[in-house]
Amino acid sequence: MDNKIMNPKVEVAAGIELNDKDYITDLLSCLKSMTKDFTVALTEASNEFIYNKYFSMFQDIINLQRETYEIMFRHGWYCLEKAENSKIEQKTNMLTQEFQSLNAN
């Protein structure tokens, strides 16, 4: 059974030279990294003005990251794996237990 969820792949030139898929894959990787870095910056902002500036930039980056992902998915360059119900249930139970243990303290 094929658990992959994806669109038909747009073919790009193979070889040593970078192609559209290579560029957009690199862009997505950079945006994901920037999202993580801005999350840290938000938690360490020293005042409200800086926090608001960082938050505005964070929103722009996260929106660009999502748009980039959507483009890659539409072109078949990013595929997802359909999770089995048992895996979803297992993860839900684990997170519920962790949440409950945090609230118990």
Contacts in CASP RR format, 6 or more apart in sequence:
PFRMAT RR
TARGET T0000
AUTHOR 0000-0000-0000
METHOD contacts of the structure
MODEL  1
MDNKIMNPKVEVAAGIELNDKDYITDLLSCLKSMTKDFTVALTEASNEFI
YNKYFSMFQDIINLQRETYEIMFRHGWYCLEKAENSKIEQKTNMLTQEFQ
SLNAN
3 81 0 8 1.000
3 82 0 8 1.000
3 83 0 8 1.000
3 84 0 8 1.000
4 79 0 8 1.000
4 80 0 8 1.000
4 81 0 8 1.000
4 82 0 8 1.000
5 79 0 8 1.000
5 80 0 8 1.000
5 81 0 8 1.000
5 82 0 8 1.000
6 73 0 8 1.000
6 76 0 8 1.000
6 78 0 8 1.000
6 79 0 8 1.000
6 80 0 8 1.000
7 73 0 8 1.000
7 74 0 8 1.000
7 75 0 8 1.000
7 76 0 8 1.000
8 76 0 8 1.000
9 75 0 8 1.000
9 76 0 8 1.000
9 77 0 8 1.000
10 21 0 8 1.000
10 75 0 8 1.000
10 76 0 8 1.000
10 77 0 8 1.000
12 19 0 8 1.000
12 20 0 8 1.000
12 21 0 8 1.000
12 22 0 8 1.000
13 19 0 8 1.000
21 72 0 8 1.000
21 75 0 8 1.000
21 77 0 8 1.000
24 68 0 8 1.000
24 71 0 8 1.000
24 72 0 8 1.000
24 77 0 8 1.000
25 72 0 8 1.000
25 77 0 8 1.000
27 68 0 8 1.000
28 65 0 8 1.000
28 68 0 8 1.000
28 69 0 8 1.000
28 72 0 8 1.000
28 78 0 8 1.000
31 61 0 8 1.000
31 64 0 8 1.000
31 65 0 8 1.000
31 68 0 8 1.000
32 65 0 8 1.000
34 61 0 8 1.000
34 65 0 8 1.000
35 58 0 8 1.000
35 61 0 8 1.000
35 62 0 8 1.000
35 65 0 8 1.000
38 54 0 8 1.000
38 57 0 8 1.000
38 58 0 8 1.000
38 61 0 8 1.000
39 58 0 8 1.000
41 54 0 8 1.000
41 58 0 8 1.000
42 51 0 8 1.000
42 54 0 8 1.000
42 55 0 8 1.000
42 58 0 8 1.000
45 51 0 8 1.000
45 54 0 8 1.000
69 78 0 8 1.000
72 78 0 8 1.000
73 79 0 8 1.000
73 80 0 8 1.000
END
